Amino acid sequence: MDIENIFQIGAFIIASLGAVTDLKTGKIPNQLTFTGIIGGILLRLFAGGPGFFADGLAGLFAGGLTVIIWMLGGIMAGDSKLYMAVGAIAGLKFIIFVEIISFIIGGVAAMLIITRKHKWRNALKDLSGYITGIFVSRELGSAQEGKYSCFSFGWTIALASLIGILM
């Protein structure tokens, strides 16, 4: 087991803690995400040197790109910060993998929820209103405002992190 694997396991632990609190409370605490971000960057600096540190910063930045999805109402702010923590701890390649896989998992889960609840008409109506809001009135939807339904997304980040470790 090399140092990258150890950091990936650390990212999985942070993601799992975030998932548990997200499922219980609907929120991912700042103490967890900021500890992951700061701790990950500092550990990368001291454990692996400048290149390892730079990879953590790149992972933090790539995780931070999910702020755009948060601004569009697709995820909550805690989810975005959890992506940033996972990226800061595990690095650029790992967070890109986690983002892609977690979005696929989340999309499949959302489709299953919609199918199970027979809410396709409402989902399409919400999507239509959302798109109209963006392009006509130039307003972004926000999951926090309750305009659009969402579910706890932290578990998809944890599951994608586990898949990343196993691959």
C-alpha atoms as one frame of an Amber mdcrd trajectory, in Angstrom:
protein
   0.000   0.000   0.000   1.498   3.308  -1.069   0.908   6.799   0.290  -1.760
   7.580  -2.353  -3.847   4.634  -1.139  -3.540   5.812   2.452  -4.780   9.274
   1.492  -7.618   7.762  -0.561  -8.702   5.757   2.477  -8.564   8.971   4.530
 -10.772  10.685   1.948 -13.204   7.759   2.092 -13.384   8.052   5.889 -14.175
  11.787   5.671 -16.744  11.119   2.924 -18.328   8.333   4.994 -18.597  10.559
   8.071 -20.166  13.226   5.864 -22.585  10.681   4.418 -23.707   9.492   7.845
 -24.367  13.009   9.134 -26.011  13.971   5.839 -28.400  11.020   6.029 -29.183
  11.699   9.706 -29.506  15.490   9.648 -29.613  16.570   6.007 -26.409  18.561
   6.537 -22.681  17.972   6.326 -20.945  19.911   9.113 -18.361  22.560   8.298
 -16.114  21.206  11.050 -15.801  17.958   9.101 -15.276  19.487   5.669 -12.889
  22.234   6.765 -10.893  19.768   8.866 -10.664  17.538   5.800  -9.590  20.400
   3.552  -6.991  21.915   5.884  -5.786  18.580   7.234  -5.521  17.067   3.774
  -3.502  19.948   2.369  -1.158  20.113   5.384  -0.642  16.346   5.486   0.100
  16.324   1.764   2.679  19.068   2.234   4.495  17.302   5.061   4.065  13.708
   3.841   4.962  14.022   0.197   6.565  17.326  -0.584   5.734  20.027  -3.132
   4.349  17.777  -5.898   2.097  15.885  -3.514   0.974  19.212  -2.019   0.243
  20.655  -5.484  -1.864  17.579  -6.307  -3.893  18.239  -3.155  -4.444  21.866
  -4.163  -5.503  20.742  -7.643  -7.891  18.241  -6.045  -9.290  20.972  -3.806
  -9.855  23.182  -6.850 -11.475  20.367  -8.866 -13.732  19.563  -5.912 -14.529
  23.266  -5.676 -15.881  23.273  -9.213 -18.979  21.611  -7.774 -19.871  25.040
  -6.372 -21.303  25.682  -9.843 -23.650  22.718  -9.407 -24.593  24.020  -5.965
 -25.333  27.452  -7.465 -27.623  25.764  -9.983 -29.460  23.996  -7.166 -28.202
  20.505  -7.998 -26.485  19.783  -4.681 -26.275  21.377  -1.275 -23.323  23.500
  -0.116 -22.140  20.785   2.281 -21.894  18.330  -0.611 -19.696  20.759  -2.515
 -17.459  21.261   0.517 -17.255  17.486   0.976 -16.043  17.153  -2.628 -13.419
  19.794  -1.836 -12.263  17.877   1.254 -12.035  14.593  -0.667 -10.062  16.353
  -3.402  -7.702  18.041  -0.943  -7.003  14.725   0.770  -6.859  12.318  -2.178
  -5.739  14.530  -5.059  -6.858  15.482  -8.537  -7.310  12.137 -10.313  -9.211
  10.643  -7.410 -11.662  13.538  -7.035 -12.394  13.646 -10.758 -13.197   9.930
 -10.626 -15.341  10.439  -7.491 -17.240  13.343  -9.060 -18.062  11.417 -12.225
 -19.063   8.204 -10.447 -21.073   9.983  -7.733 -23.021  11.978 -10.327 -23.843
   8.766 -12.188 -24.902   7.063  -8.945 -26.943  10.117  -7.934 -28.625  10.300
 -11.333 -29.578   6.633 -11.238 -30.849   7.007  -7.658 -32.927  10.046  -8.622
 -34.451   8.174 -11.554 -35.281   5.223  -9.291 -36.921   7.537  -6.755 -38.965
   9.241  -9.459 -39.978   5.890 -10.956 -40.875   4.410  -7.576 -43.023   7.395
  -6.655 -44.507   7.706 -10.162 -43.585  11.384 -10.218 -42.325  11.712 -13.801
 -44.859  14.410 -14.666 -43.889  16.534 -11.650 -40.182  15.977 -12.330 -40.527
  17.099 -15.941 -42.632  20.087 -14.873 -39.987  21.049 -12.281 -37.221  20.620
 -14.860 -39.129  22.759 -17.346 -39.628  25.482 -14.732 -36.001  25.272 -13.714
 -34.726  25.636 -17.289 -37.170  28.459 -17.958 -35.996  30.195 -14.796 -32.373
  30.006 -15.890 -32.814  31.131 -19.486 -35.802  33.471 -19.302 -35.614  35.195
 -15.943 -31.869  34.562 -15.419 -32.569  33.234 -11.918 -30.815  30.171 -10.612
 -32.766  27.612  -8.633 -31.534  26.792  -5.188 -31.951  23.526  -3.341 -31.655
  25.479  -0.097 -34.695  27.578  -0.931 -36.777  24.449  -1.353 -37.710  25.253
  -4.954 -36.351  21.953  -6.181 -36.439  18.617  -4.452 -33.158  17.013  -3.520
 -31.925  14.094  -1.524 -28.916  13.535   0.668 -26.013  13.334  -1.757 -23.183
  12.619   0.679 -23.686   8.868   0.421 -22.952   8.972  -3.318 -19.629  10.695
  -2.592 -18.721   8.037  -0.021 -19.741   5.179  -2.316 -17.805   6.647  -5.253
 -14.773   7.050  -2.968 -14.996   3.399  -1.992 -15.261   2.375  -5.647 -12.215
   4.550  -6.382 -10.190   2.741  -3.732 -11.239  -0.673  -4.991 -10.366   0.103
  -8.590
